[in-house]
Amino acid sequence: MDVNKEIGHLIDAIQRLGTENSDKQHEVTFGTLFNDDDCANLFEAMVGTLRAAKRKKIITYDGELLLQGVHDNVKITLLKTEV
């Protein structure tokens, strides 16, 4: 698995599904990403991709691990548009 390629797809998905906040950054909820058919087919391990992107400071969200159902309303904010 090419992590940078996966993160690039994640950036595209956040821009496609998200909305701009007052700081002109795209935001999307974890539930929106998780339940999107394109994302479900694209990402082998979405949670792992999210964690890798967070470590690289490309995205930010509260907490360390996001779980479907429990964290559906957690906002994921896109900080950078390039890997």
mmCIF file of the N, C-alpha and C atoms, coordinates in Angstrom:
data_MODEL
# 
_entry.id   MODEL 
# 
loop_
_atom_site.group_PDB 
_atom_site.id 
_atom_site.type_symbol 
_atom_site.label_atom_id 
_atom_site.label_alt_id 
_atom_site.label_comp_id 
_atom_site.label_asym_id 
_atom_site.label_entity_id 
_atom_site.label_seq_id 
_atom_site.pdbx_PDB_ins_code 
_atom_site.Cartn_x 
_atom_site.Cartn_y 
_atom_site.Cartn_z 
_atom_site.occupancy 
_atom_site.B_iso_or_equiv 
_atom_site.pdbx_formal_charge 
_atom_site.auth_seq_id 
_atom_site.auth_comp_id 
_atom_site.auth_asym_id 
_atom_site.auth_atom_id 
_atom_site.pdbx_PDB_model_num 
ATOM 1   N N  . MET A 1 1  ? 0.843   -1.185 0.000  1.00 0.00 ? 1  MET A N  1 
ATOM 2   C CA . MET A 1 1  ? 0.000   0.000  0.000  1.00 0.00 ? 1  MET A CA 1 
ATOM 3   C C  . MET A 1 1  ? 0.885   1.244  0.000  1.00 0.00 ? 1  MET A C  1 
ATOM 4   N N  . ASP A 1 2  ? 0.636   2.162  -0.913 1.00 0.00 ? 2  ASP A N  1 
ATOM 5   C CA . ASP A 1 2  ? 1.358   3.424  -1.011 1.00 0.00 ? 2  ASP A CA 1 
ATOM 6   C C  . ASP A 1 2  ? 0.632   4.455  -0.151 1.00 0.00 ? 2  ASP A C  1 
ATOM 7   N N  . VAL A 1 3  ? 1.201   4.756  1.007  1.00 0.00 ? 3  VAL A N  1 
ATOM 8   C CA . VAL A 1 3  ? 0.546   5.643  1.966  1.00 0.00 ? 3  VAL A CA 1 
ATOM 9   C C  . VAL A 1 3  ? 0.308   7.031  1.381  1.00 0.00 ? 3  VAL A C  1 
ATOM 10  N N  . ASN A 1 4  ? 1.294   7.581  0.689  1.00 0.00 ? 4  ASN A N  1 
ATOM 11  C CA . ASN A 1 4  ? 1.122   8.923  0.121  1.00 0.00 ? 4  ASN A CA 1 
ATOM 12  C C  . ASN A 1 4  ? 0.007   8.963  -0.914 1.00 0.00 ? 4  ASN A C  1 
ATOM 13  N N  . LYS A 1 5  ? -0.121  7.893  -1.687 1.00 0.00 ? 5  LYS A N  1 
ATOM 14  C CA . LYS A 1 5  ? -1.206  7.816  -2.671 1.00 0.00 ? 5  LYS A CA 1 
ATOM 15  C C  . LYS A 1 5  ? -2.562  7.751  -1.962 1.00 0.00 ? 5  LYS A C  1 
ATOM 16  N N  . GLU A 1 6  ? -2.637  6.954  -0.897 1.00 0.00 ? 6  GLU A N  1 
ATOM 17  C CA . GLU A 1 6  ? -3.878  6.852  -0.113 1.00 0.00 ? 6  GLU A CA 1 
ATOM 18  C C  . GLU A 1 6  ? -4.236  8.206  0.494  1.00 0.00 ? 6  GLU A C  1 
ATOM 19  N N  . ILE A 1 7  ? -3.237  8.905  1.017  1.00 0.00 ? 7  ILE A N  1 
ATOM 20  C CA . ILE A 1 7  ? -3.484  10.221 1.607  1.00 0.00 ? 7  ILE A CA 1 
ATOM 21  C C  . ILE A 1 7  ? -3.952  11.198 0.538  1.00 0.00 ? 7  ILE A C  1 
ATOM 22  N N  . GLY A 1 8  ? -3.389  11.106 -0.656 1.00 0.00 ? 8  GLY A N  1 
ATOM 23  C CA . GLY A 1 8  ? -3.842  11.947 -1.763 1.00 0.00 ? 8  GLY A CA 1 
ATOM 24  C C  . GLY A 1 8  ? -5.314  11.721 -2.086 1.00 0.00 ? 8  GLY A C  1 
ATOM 25  N N  . HIS A 1 9  ? -5.729  10.459 -2.077 1.00 0.00 ? 9  HIS A N  1 
ATOM 26  C CA . HIS A 1 9  ? -7.148  10.145 -2.300 1.00 0.00 ? 9  HIS A CA 1 
ATOM 27  C C  . HIS A 1 9  ? -8.009  10.680 -1.160 1.00 0.00 ? 9  HIS A C  1 
ATOM 28  N N  . LEU A 1 10 ? -7.484  10.609 0.061  1.00 0.00 ? 10 LEU A N  1 
ATOM 29  C CA . LEU A 1 10 ? -8.210  11.139 1.214  1.00 0.00 ? 10 LEU A CA 1 
ATOM 30  C C  . LEU A 1 10 ? -8.414  12.641 1.080  1.00 0.00 ? 10 LEU A C  1 
ATOM 31  N N  . ILE A 1 11 ? -7.372  13.344 0.674  1.00 0.00 ? 11 ILE A N  1 
ATOM 32  C CA . ILE A 1 11 ? -7.480  14.797 0.455  1.00 0.00 ? 11 ILE A CA 1 
ATOM 33  C C  . ILE A 1 11 ? -8.580  15.098 -0.565 1.00 0.00 ? 11 ILE A C  1 
ATOM 34  N N  . ASP A 1 12 ? -8.582  14.362 -1.665 1.00 0.00 ? 12 ASP A N  1 
ATOM 35  C CA . ASP A 1 12 ? -9.613  14.552 -2.696 1.00 0.00 ? 12 ASP A CA 1 
ATOM 36  C C  . ASP A 1 12 ? -11.014 14.301 -2.137 1.00 0.00 ? 12 ASP A C  1 
ATOM 37  N N  . ALA A 1 13 ? -11.150 13.249 -1.330 1.00 0.00 ? 13 ALA A N  1 
ATOM 38  C CA . ALA A 1 13 ? -12.459 12.903 -0.763 1.00 0.00 ? 13 ALA A CA 1 
ATOM 39  C C  . ALA A 1 13 ? -12.941 13.977 0.203  1.00 0.00 ? 13 ALA A C  1 
ATOM 40  N N  . ILE A 1 14 ? -12.044 14.504 1.028  1.00 0.00 ? 14 ILE A N  1 
ATOM 41  C CA . ILE A 1 14 ? -12.437 15.550 1.974  1.00 0.00 ? 14 ILE A CA 1 
ATOM 42  C C  . ILE A 1 14 ? -12.871 16.801 1.220  1.00 0.00 ? 14 ILE A C  1 
ATOM 43  N N  . GLN A 1 15 ? -12.157 17.143 0.147  1.00 0.00 ? 15 GLN A N  1 
ATOM 44  C CA . GLN A 1 15 ? -12.545 18.308 -0.641 1.00 0.00 ? 15 GLN A CA 1 
ATOM 45  C C  . GLN A 1 15 ? -13.884 18.086 -1.337 1.00 0.00 ? 15 GLN A C  1 
ATOM 46  N N  . ARG A 1 16 ? -14.125 16.868 -1.793 1.00 0.00 ? 16 ARG A N  1 
ATOM 47  C CA . ARG A 1 16 ? -15.368 16.552 -2.502 1.00 0.00 ? 16 ARG A CA 1 
ATOM 48  C C  . ARG A 1 16 ? -16.566 16.525 -1.562 1.00 0.00 ? 16 ARG A C  1 
ATOM 49  N N  . LEU A 1 17 ? -16.402 15.928 -0.390 1.00 0.00 ? 17 LEU A N  1 
ATOM 50  C CA . LEU A 1 17 ? -17.519 15.704 0.526  1.00 0.00 ? 17 LEU A CA 1 
ATOM 51  C C  . LEU A 1 17 ? -17.681 16.797 1.582  1.00 0.00 ? 17 LEU A C  1 
ATOM 52  N N  . GLY A 1 18 ? -16.613 17.540 1.825  1.00 0.00 ? 18 GLY A N  1 
ATOM 53  C CA . GLY A 1 18 ? -16.618 18.496 2.920  1.00 0.00 ? 18 GLY A CA 1 
ATOM 54  C C  . GLY A 1 18 ? -17.149 19.861 2.547  1.00 0.00 ? 18 GLY A C  1 
ATOM 55  N N  . THR A 1 19 ? -17.157 20.717 3.539  1.00 0.00 ? 19 THR A N  1 
ATOM 56  C CA . THR A 1 19 ? -17.543 22.110 3.369  1.00 0.00 ? 19 THR A CA 1 
ATOM 57  C C  . THR A 1 19 ? -16.429 22.976 3.937  1.00 0.00 ? 19 THR A C  1 
ATOM 58  N N  . GLU A 1 20 ? -16.370 24.220 3.494  1.00 0.00 ? 20 GLU A N  1 
ATOM 59  C CA . GLU A 1 20 ? -15.352 25.133 4.001  1.00 0.00 ? 20 GLU A CA 1 
ATOM 60  C C  . GLU A 1 20 ? -15.799 25.731 5.325  1.00 0.00 ? 20 GLU A C  1 
ATOM 61  N N  . ASN A 1 21 ? -14.862 25.772 6.286  1.00 0.00 ? 21 ASN A N  1 
ATOM 62  C CA . ASN A 1 21 ? -15.149 26.419 7.559  1.00 0.00 ? 21 ASN A CA 1 
ATOM 63  C C  . ASN A 1 21 ? -14.779 27.904 7.460  1.00 0.00 ? 21 ASN A C  1 
ATOM 64  N N  . SER A 1 22 ? -14.865 28.611 8.561  1.00 0.00 ? 22 SER A N  1 
ATOM 65  C CA . SER A 1 22 ? -14.585 30.052 8.539  1.00 0.00 ? 22 SER A CA 1 
ATOM 66  C C  . SER A 1 22 ? -13.124 30.372 8.219  1.00 0.00 ? 22 SER A C  1 
ATOM 67  N N  . ASP A 1 23 ? -12.235 29.402 8.401  1.00 0.00 ? 23 ASP A N  1 
ATOM 68  C CA . ASP A 1 23 ? -10.812 29.578 8.077  1.00 0.00 ? 23 ASP A CA 1 
ATOM 69  C C  . ASP A 1 23 ? -10.480 29.130 6.654  1.00 0.00 ? 23 ASP A C  1 
ATOM 70  N N  . LYS A 1 24 ? -11.508 28.862 5.853  1.00 0.00 ? 24 LYS A N  1 
ATOM 71  C CA . LYS A 1 24 ? -11.338 28.417 4.455  1.00 0.00 ? 24 LYS A CA 1 
ATOM 72  C C  . LYS A 1 24 ? -10.682 27.036 4.361  1.00 0.00 ? 24 LYS A C  1 
ATOM 73  N N  . GLN A 1 25 ? -10.832 26.224 5.411  1.00 0.00 ? 25 GLN A N  1 
ATOM 74  C CA . GLN A 1 25 ? -10.340 24.844 5.396  1.00 0.00 ? 25 GLN A CA 1 
ATOM 75  C C  . GLN A 1 25 ? -11.531 23.921 5.194  1.00 0.00 ? 25 GLN A C  1 
ATOM 76  N N  . HIS A 1 26 ? -11.322 22.848 4.456  1.00 0.00 ? 26 HIS A N  1 
ATOM 77  C CA . HIS A 1 26 ? -12.394 21.879 4.245  1.00 0.00 ? 26 HIS A CA 1 
ATOM 78  C C  . HIS A 1 26 ? -12.541 20.998 5.491  1.00 0.00 ? 26 HIS A C  1 
ATOM 79  N N  . GLU A 1 27 ? -13.791 20.752 5.859  1.00 0.00 ? 27 GLU A N  1 
ATOM 80  C CA . GLU A 1 27 ? -14.114 19.876 6.979  1.00 0.00 ? 27 GLU A CA 1 
ATOM 81  C C  . GLU A 1 27 ? -15.149 18.854 6.534  1.00 0.00 ? 27 GLU A C  1 
ATOM 82  N N  . VAL A 1 28 ? -15.044 17.664 7.089  1.00 0.00 ? 28 VAL A N  1 
ATOM 83  C CA . VAL A 1 28 ? -16.022 16.617 6.830  1.00 0.00 ? 28 VAL A CA 1 
ATOM 84  C C  . VAL A 1 28 ? -16.116 15.768 8.093  1.00 0.00 ? 28 VAL A C  1 
ATOM 85  N N  . THR A 1 29 ? -17.270 15.179 8.336  1.00 0.00 ? 29 THR A N  1 
ATOM 86  C CA . THR A 1 29 ? -17.373 14.303 9.498  1.00 0.00 ? 29 THR A CA 1 
ATOM 87  C C  . THR A 1 29 ? -16.880 12.905 9.130  1.00 0.00 ? 29 THR A C  1 
ATOM 88  N N  . PHE A 1 30 ? -16.416 12.192 10.131 1.00 0.00 ? 30 PHE A N  1 
ATOM 89  C CA . PHE A 1 30 ? -15.949 10.826 9.919  1.00 0.00 ? 30 PHE A CA 1 
ATOM 90  C C  . PHE A 1 30 ? -17.067 9.961  9.348  1.00 0.00 ? 30 PHE A C  1 
ATOM 91  N N  . GLY A 1 31 ? -18.282 10.144 9.835  1.00 0.00 ? 31 GLY A N  1 
ATOM 92  C CA . GLY A 1 31 ? -19.413 9.362  9.349  1.00 0.00 ? 31 GLY A CA 1 
ATOM 93  C C  . GLY A 1 31 ? -19.673 9.576  7.872  1.00 0.00 ? 31 GLY A C  1 
ATOM 94  N N  . THR A 1 32 ? -19.522 10.812 7.414  1.00 0.00 ? 32 THR A N  1 
ATOM 95  C CA . THR A 1 32 ? -19.712 11.113 5.991  1.00 0.00 ? 32 THR A CA 1 
ATOM 96  C C  . THR A 1 32 ? -18.670 10.385 5.152  1.00 0.00 ? 32 THR A C  1 
ATOM 97  N N  . LEU A 1 33 ? -17.413 10.441 5.578  1.00 0.00 ? 33 LEU A N  1 
ATOM 98  C CA . LEU A 1 33 ? -16.350 9.717  4.859  1.00 0.00 ? 33 LEU A CA 1 
ATOM 99  C C  . LEU A 1 33 ? -16.591 8.219  4.882  1.00 0.00 ? 33 LEU A C  1 
ATOM 100 N N  . PHE A 1 34 ? -16.877 7.707  6.063  1.00 0.00 ? 34 PHE A N  1 
ATOM 101 C CA . PHE A 1 34 ? -17.023 6.265  6.236  1.00 0.00 ? 34 PHE A CA 1 
ATOM 102 C C  . PHE A 1 34 ? -18.185 5.705  5.425  1.00 0.00 ? 34 PHE A C  1 
ATOM 103 N N  . ASN A 1 35 ? -19.260 6.466  5.309  1.00 0.00 ? 35 ASN A N  1 
ATOM 104 C CA . ASN A 1 35 ? -20.463 5.980  4.630  1.00 0.00 ? 35 ASN A CA 1 
ATOM 105 C C  . ASN A 1 35 ? -20.504 6.287  3.132  1.00 0.00 ? 35 ASN A C  1 
ATOM 106 N N  . ASP A 1 36 ? -19.515 6.993  2.623  1.00 0.00 ? 36 ASP A N  1 
ATOM 107 C CA . ASP A 1 36 ? -19.461 7.304  1.198  1.00 0.00 ? 36 ASP A CA 1 
ATOM 108 C C  . ASP A 1 36 ? -19.026 6.061  0.418  1.00 0.00 ? 36 ASP A C  1 
ATOM 109 N N  . ASP A 1 37 ? -19.800 5.691  -0.602 1.00 0.00 ? 37 ASP A N  1 
ATOM 110 C CA . ASP A 1 37 ? -19.498 4.481  -1.376 1.00 0.00 ? 37 ASP A CA 1 
ATOM 111 C C  . ASP A 1 37 ? -18.140 4.548  -2.060 1.00 0.00 ? 37 ASP A C  1 
ATOM 112 N N  . ASP A 1 38 ? -17.791 5.708  -2.617 1.00 0.00 ? 38 ASP A N  1 
ATOM 113 C CA . ASP A 1 38 ? -16.495 5.840  -3.280 1.00 0.00 ? 38 ASP A CA 1 
ATOM 114 C C  . ASP A 1 38 ? -15.349 5.641  -2.291 1.00 0.00 ? 38 ASP A C  1 
ATOM 115 N N  . CYS A 1 39 ? -15.474 6.207  -1.104 1.00 0.00 ? 39 CYS A N  1 
ATOM 116 C CA . CYS A 1 39 ? -14.428 6.055  -0.083 1.00 0.00 ? 39 CYS A CA 1 
ATOM 117 C C  . CYS A 1 39 ? -14.344 4.604  0.392  1.00 0.00 ? 39 CYS A C  1 
ATOM 118 N N  . ALA A 1 40 ? -15.480 3.980  0.567  1.00 0.00 ? 40 ALA A N  1 
ATOM 119 C CA . ALA A 1 40 ? -15.489 2.586  1.032  1.00 0.00 ? 40 ALA A CA 1 
ATOM 120 C C  . ALA A 1 40 ? -14.777 1.678  0.043  1.00 0.00 ? 40 ALA A C  1 
ATOM 121 N N  . ASN A 1 41 ? -14.932 1.947  -1.242 1.00 0.00 ? 41 ASN A N  1 
ATOM 122 C CA . ASN A 1 41 ? -14.279 1.129  -2.264 1.00 0.00 ? 41 ASN A CA 1 
ATOM 123 C C  . ASN A 1 41 ? -12.816 1.503  -2.461 1.00 0.00 ? 41 ASN A C  1 
ATOM 124 N N  . LEU A 1 42 ? -12.456 2.725  -2.143 1.00 0.00 ? 42 LEU A N  1 
ATOM 125 C CA . LEU A 1 42 ? -11.122 3.230  -2.415 1.00 0.00 ? 42 LEU A CA 1 
ATOM 126 C C  . LEU A 1 42 ? -10.112 2.895  -1.320 1.00 0.00 ? 42 LEU A C  1 
ATOM 127 N N  . PHE A 1 43 ? -10.508 3.076  -0.090 1.00 0.00 ? 43 PHE A N  1 
ATOM 128 C CA . PHE A 1 43 ? -9.576  2.916  1.020  1.00 0.00 ? 43 PHE A CA 1 
ATOM 129 C C  . PHE A 1 43 ? -9.636  1.519  1.606  1.00 0.00 ? 43 PHE A C  1 
ATOM 130 N N  . GLU A 1 44 ? -8.487  0.843  1.606  1.00 0.00 ? 44 GLU A N  1 
ATOM 131 C CA . GLU A 1 44 ? -8.411  -0.489 2.218  1.00 0.00 ? 44 GLU A CA 1 
ATOM 132 C C  . GLU A 1 44 ? -8.564  -0.382 3.726  1.00 0.00 ? 44 GLU A C  1 
ATOM 133 N N  . ALA A 1 45 ? -7.914  0.614  4.297  1.00 0.00 ? 45 ALA A N  1 
ATOM 134 C CA . ALA A 1 45 ? -7.954  0.806  5.741  1.00 0.00 ? 45 ALA A CA 1 
ATOM 135 C C  . ALA A 1 45 ? -8.082  2.294  6.034  1.00 0.00 ? 45 ALA A C  1 
ATOM 136 N N  . MET A 1 46 ? -9.311  2.780  6.024  1.00 0.00 ? 46 MET A N  1 
ATOM 137 C CA . MET A 1 46 ? -9.544  4.207  6.172  1.00 0.00 ? 46 MET A CA 1 
ATOM 138 C C  . MET A 1 46 ? -8.971  4.747  7.474  1.00 0.00 ? 46 MET A C  1 
ATOM 139 N N  . VAL A 1 47 ? -9.160  4.043  8.567  1.00 0.00 ? 47 VAL A N  1 
ATOM 140 C CA . VAL A 1 47 ? -8.680  4.520  9.860  1.00 0.00 ? 47 VAL A CA 1 
ATOM 141 C C  . VAL A 1 47 ? -7.157  4.652  9.846  1.00 0.00 ? 47 VAL A C  1 
ATOM 142 N N  . GLY A 1 48 ? -6.470  3.707  9.231  1.00 0.00 ? 48 GLY A N  1 
ATOM 143 C CA . GLY A 1 48 ? -5.018  3.773  9.117  1.00 0.00 ? 48 GLY A CA 1 
ATOM 144 C C  . GLY A 1 48 ? -4.572  4.942  8.260  1.00 0.00 ? 48 GLY A C  1 
ATOM 145 N N  . THR A 1 49 ? -5.288  5.195  7.183  1.00 0.00 ? 49 THR A N  1 
ATOM 146 C CA . THR A 1 49 ? -4.974  6.328  6.312  1.00 0.00 ? 49 THR A CA 1 
ATOM 147 C C  . THR A 1 49 ? -5.190  7.640  7.057  1.00 0.00 ? 49 THR A C  1 
ATOM 148 N N  . LEU A 1 50 ? -6.264  7.729  7.822  1.00 0.00 ? 50 LEU A N  1 
ATOM 149 C CA . LEU A 1 50 ? -6.526  8.927  8.614  1.00 0.00 ? 50 LEU A CA 1 
ATOM 150 C C  . LEU A 1 50 ? -5.414  9.163  9.636  1.00 0.00 ? 50 LEU A C  1 
ATOM 151 N N  . ARG A 1 51 ? -4.999  8.116  10.307 1.00 0.00 ? 51 ARG A N  1 
ATOM 152 C CA . ARG A 1 51 ? -3.932  8.251  11.312 1.00 0.00 ? 51 ARG A CA 1 
ATOM 153 C C  . ARG A 1 51 ? -2.617  8.683  10.662 1.00 0.00 ? 51 ARG A C  1 
ATOM 154 N N  . ALA A 1 52 ? -2.302  8.113  9.494  1.00 0.00 ? 52 ALA A N  1 
ATOM 155 C CA . ALA A 1 52 ? -1.068  8.485  8.792  1.00 0.00 ? 52 ALA A CA 1 
ATOM 156 C C  . ALA A 1 52 ? -1.121  9.947  8.358  1.00 0.00 ? 52 ALA A C  1 
ATOM 157 N N  . ALA A 1 53 ? -2.269  10.393 7.855  1.00 0.00 ? 53 ALA A N  1 
ATOM 158 C CA . ALA A 1 53 ? -2.424  11.787 7.428  1.00 0.00 ? 53 ALA A CA 1 
ATOM 159 C C  . ALA A 1 53 ? -2.339  12.733 8.626  1.00 0.00 ? 53 ALA A C  1 
ATOM 160 N N  . LYS A 1 54 ? -2.854  12.308 9.761  1.00 0.00 ? 54 LYS A N  1 
ATOM 161 C CA . LYS A 1 54 ? -2.779  13.130 10.968 1.00 0.00 ? 54 LYS A CA 1 
ATOM 162 C C  . LYS A 1 54 ? -1.333  13.240 11.441 1.00 0.00 ? 54 LYS A C  1 
ATOM 163 N N  . ARG A 1 55 ? -0.594  12.145 11.407 1.00 0.00 ? 55 ARG A N  1 
ATOM 164 C CA . ARG A 1 55 ? 0.821   12.175 11.802 1.00 0.00 ? 55 ARG A CA 1 
ATOM 165 C C  . ARG A 1 55 ? 1.635   13.107 10.906 1.00 0.00 ? 55 ARG A C  1 
ATOM 166 N N  . LYS A 1 56 ? 1.262   13.198 9.631  1.00 0.00 ? 56 LYS A N  1 
ATOM 167 C CA . LYS A 1 56 ? 1.962   14.068 8.679  1.00 0.00 ? 56 LYS A CA 1 
ATOM 168 C C  . LYS A 1 56 ? 1.424   15.499 8.718  1.00 0.00 ? 56 LYS A C  1 
ATOM 169 N N  . LYS A 1 57 ? 0.471   15.769 9.632  1.00 0.00 ? 57 LYS A N  1 
ATOM 170 C CA . LYS A 1 57 ? -0.140  17.089 9.815  1.00 0.00 ? 57 LYS A CA 1 
ATOM 171 C C  . LYS A 1 57 ? -0.846  17.595 8.552  1.00 0.00 ? 57 LYS A C  1 
ATOM 172 N N  . ILE A 1 58 ? -1.463  16.654 7.832  1.00 0.00 ? 58 ILE A N  1 
ATOM 173 C CA . ILE A 1 58 ? -2.251  17.006 6.655  1.00 0.00 ? 58 ILE A CA 1 
ATOM 174 C C  . ILE A 1 58 ? -3.704  17.220 7.058  1.00 0.00 ? 58 ILE A C  1 
ATOM 175 N N  . ILE A 1 59 ? -4.145  16.480 8.061  1.00 0.00 ? 59 ILE A N  1 
ATOM 176 C CA . ILE A 1 59 ? -5.489  16.635 8.613  1.00 0.00 ? 59 ILE A CA 1 
ATOM 177 C C  . ILE A 1 59 ? -5.371  16.721 10.131 1.00 0.00 ? 59 ILE A C  1 
ATOM 178 N N  . THR A 1 60 ? -6.464  17.115 10.760 1.00 0.00 ? 60 THR A N  1 
ATOM 179 C CA . THR A 1 60 ? -6.541  17.078 12.206 1.00 0.00 ? 60 THR A CA 1 
ATOM 180 C C  . THR A 1 60 ? -7.952  16.677 12.610 1.00 0.00 ? 60 THR A C  1 
ATOM 181 N N  . TYR A 1 61 ? -8.052  16.027 13.747 1.00 0.00 ? 61 TYR A N  1 
ATOM 182 C CA . TYR A 1 61 ? -9.328  15.668 14.345 1.00 0.00 ? 61 TYR A CA 1 
ATOM 183 C C  . TYR A 1 61 ? -9.084  15.361 15.808 1.00 0.00 ? 61 TYR A C  1 
ATOM 184 N N  . ASP A 1 62 ? -10.135 15.413 16.604 1.00 0.00 ? 62 ASP A N  1 
ATOM 185 C CA . ASP A 1 62 ? -10.015 15.113 18.029 1.00 0.00 ? 62 ASP A CA 1 
ATOM 186 C C  . ASP A 1 62 ? -9.880  13.613 18.237 1.00 0.00 ? 62 ASP A C  1 
ATOM 187 N N  . GLY A 1 63 ? -8.985  13.228 19.129 1.00 0.00 ? 63 GLY A N  1 
ATOM 188 C CA . GLY A 1 63 ? -8.794  11.823 19.464 1.00 0.00 ? 63 GLY A CA 1 
ATOM 189 C C  . GLY A 1 63 ? -7.707  11.187 18.625 1.00 0.00 ? 63 GLY A C  1 
ATOM 190 N N  . GLU A 1 64 ? -7.477  9.921  18.891 1.00 0.00 ? 64 GLU A N  1 
ATOM 191 C CA . GLU A 1 64 ? -6.456  9.156  18.179 1.00 0.00 ? 64 GLU A CA 1 
ATOM 192 C C  . GLU A 1 64 ? -7.069  8.170  17.190 1.00 0.00 ? 64 GLU A C  1 
ATOM 193 N N  . LEU A 1 65 ? -8.081  7.459  17.631 1.00 0.00 ? 65 LEU A N  1 
ATOM 194 C CA . LEU A 1 65 ? -8.676  6.385  16.839 1.00 0.00 ? 65 LEU A CA 1 
ATOM 195 C C  . LEU A 1 65 ? -10.154 6.689  16.621 1.00 0.00 ? 65 LEU A C  1 
ATOM 196 N N  . LEU A 1 66 ? -10.591 6.641  15.366 1.00 0.00 ? 66 LEU A N  1 
ATOM 197 C CA . LEU A 1 66 ? -11.997 6.886  15.051 1.00 0.00 ? 66 LEU A CA 1 
ATOM 198 C C  . LEU A 1 66 ? -12.682 5.568  14.730 1.00 0.00 ? 66 LEU A C  1 
ATOM 199 N N  . LEU A 1 67 ? -13.833 5.357  15.348 1.00 0.00 ? 67 LEU A N  1 
ATOM 200 C CA . LEU A 1 67 ? -14.601 4.130  15.138 1.00 0.00 ? 67 LEU A CA 1 
ATOM 201 C C  . LEU A 1 67 ? -15.968 4.472  14.578 1.00 0.00 ? 67 LEU A C  1 
ATOM 202 N N  . GLN A 1 68 ? -16.391 3.696  13.591 1.00 0.00 ? 68 GLN A N  1 
ATOM 203 C CA . GLN A 1 68 ? -17.686 3.915  12.957 1.00 0.00 ? 68 GLN A CA 1 
ATOM 204 C C  . GLN A 1 68 ? -18.791 3.786  13.996 1.00 0.00 ? 68 GLN A C  1 
ATOM 205 N N  . GLY A 1 69 ? -19.737 4.692  13.929 1.00 0.00 ? 69 GLY A N  1 
ATOM 206 C CA . GLY A 1 69 ? -20.846 4.704  14.873 1.00 0.00 ? 69 GLY A CA 1 
ATOM 207 C C  . GLY A 1 69 ? -20.549 5.606  16.058 1.00 0.00 ? 69 GLY A C  1 
ATOM 208 N N  . VAL A 1 70 ? -19.488 5.301  16.781 1.00 0.00 ? 70 VAL A N  1 
ATOM 209 C CA . VAL A 1 70 ? -19.125 6.060  17.979 1.00 0.00 ? 70 VAL A CA 1 
ATOM 210 C C  . VAL A 1 70 ? -18.635 7.461  17.631 1.00 0.00 ? 70 VAL A C  1 
ATOM 211 N N  . HIS A 1 71 ? -17.865 7.584  16.570 1.00 0.00 ? 71 HIS A N  1 
ATOM 212 C CA . HIS A 1 71 ? -17.236 8.851  16.217 1.00 0.00 ? 71 HIS A CA 1 
ATOM 213 C C  . HIS A 1 71 ? -17.747 9.443  14.904 1.00 0.00 ? 71 HIS A C  1 
ATOM 214 N N  . ASP A 1 72 ? -18.946 9.100  14.505 1.00 0.00 ? 72 ASP A N  1 
ATOM 215 C CA . ASP A 1 72 ? -19.487 9.574  13.226 1.00 0.00 ? 72 ASP A CA 1 
ATOM 216 C C  . ASP A 1 72 ? -19.552 11.101 13.126 1.00 0.00 ? 72 ASP A C  1 
ATOM 217 N N  . ASN A 1 73 ? -19.707 11.804 14.249 1.00 0.00 ? 73 ASN A N  1 
ATOM 218 C CA . ASN A 1 73 ? -19.855 13.256 14.225 1.00 0.00 ? 73 ASN A CA 1 
ATOM 219 C C  . ASN A 1 73 ? -18.544 14.009 14.432 1.00 0.00 ? 73 ASN A C  1 
ATOM 220 N N  . VAL A 1 74 ? -17.430 13.294 14.526 1.00 0.00 ? 74 VAL A N  1 
ATOM 221 C CA . VAL A 1 74 ? -16.129 13.946 14.703 1.00 0.00 ? 74 VAL A CA 1 
ATOM 222 C C  . VAL A 1 74 ? -15.742 14.628 13.396 1.00 0.00 ? 74 VAL A C  1 
ATOM 223 N N  . LYS A 1 75 ? -15.385 15.904 13.499 1.00 0.00 ? 75 LYS A N  1 
ATOM 224 C CA . LYS A 1 75 ? -14.980 16.665 12.312 1.00 0.00 ? 75 LYS A CA 1 
ATOM 225 C C  . LYS A 1 75 ? -13.516 16.412 11.994 1.00 0.00 ? 75 LYS A C  1 
ATOM 226 N N  . ILE A 1 76 ? -13.258 16.178 10.720 1.00 0.00 ? 76 ILE A N  1 
ATOM 227 C CA . ILE A 1 76 ? -11.903 16.022 10.201 1.00 0.00 ? 76 ILE A CA 1 
ATOM 228 C C  . ILE A 1 76 ? -11.623 17.268 9.377  1.00 0.00 ? 76 ILE A C  1 
ATOM 229 N N  . THR A 1 77 ? -10.554 17.970 9.722  1.00 0.00 ? 77 THR A N  1 
ATOM 230 C CA . THR A 1 77 ? -10.215 19.225 9.050  1.00 0.00 ? 77 THR A CA 1 
ATOM 231 C C  . THR A 1 77 ? -8.972  19.047 8.202  1.00 0.00 ? 77 THR A C  1 
ATOM 232 N N  . LEU A 1 78 ? -9.054  19.473 6.967  1.00 0.00 ? 78 LEU A N  1 
ATOM 233 C CA . LEU A 1 78 ? -7.938  19.390 6.027  1.00 0.00 ? 78 LEU A CA 1 
ATOM 234 C C  . LEU A 1 78 ? -7.036  20.603 6.242  1.00 0.00 ? 78 LEU A C  1 
ATOM 235 N N  . LEU A 1 79 ? -5.774  20.351 6.600  1.00 0.00 ? 79 LEU A N  1 
ATOM 236 C CA . LEU A 1 79 ? -4.819  21.418 6.854  1.00 0.00 ? 79 LEU A CA 1 
ATOM 237 C C  . LEU A 1 79 ? -3.962  21.742 5.638  1.00 0.00 ? 79 LEU A C  1 
ATOM 238 N N  . LYS A 1 80 ? -3.662  20.720 4.827  1.00 0.00 ? 80 LYS A N  1 
ATOM 239 C CA . LYS A 1 80 ? -2.834  20.883 3.623  1.00 0.00 ? 80 LYS A CA 1 
ATOM 240 C C  . LYS A 1 80 ? -3.517  20.155 2.469  1.00 0.00 ? 80 LYS A C  1 
ATOM 241 N N  . THR A 1 81 ? -3.282  20.620 1.265  1.00 0.00 ? 81 THR A N  1 
ATOM 242 C CA . THR A 1 81 ? -3.883  19.977 0.107  1.00 0.00 ? 81 THR A CA 1 
ATOM 243 C C  . THR A 1 81 ? -2.867  19.166 -0.689 1.00 0.00 ? 81 THR A C  1 
ATOM 244 N N  . GLU A 1 82 ? -1.647  19.034 -0.156 1.00 0.00 ? 82 GLU A N  1 
ATOM 245 C CA . GLU A 1 82 ? -0.623  18.217 -0.811 1.00 0.00 ? 82 GLU A CA 1 
ATOM 246 C C  . GLU A 1 82 ? 0.046   17.325 0.228  1.00 0.00 ? 82 GLU A C  1 
ATOM 247 N N  . VAL A 1 83 ? 0.516   16.174 -0.232 1.00 0.00 ? 83 VAL A N  1 
ATOM 248 C CA . VAL A 1 83 ? 1.196   15.233 0.662  1.00 0.00 ? 83 VAL A CA 1 
ATOM 249 C C  . VAL A 1 83 ? 2.621   15.656 0.852  1.00 0.00 ? 83 VAL A C  1 
# 
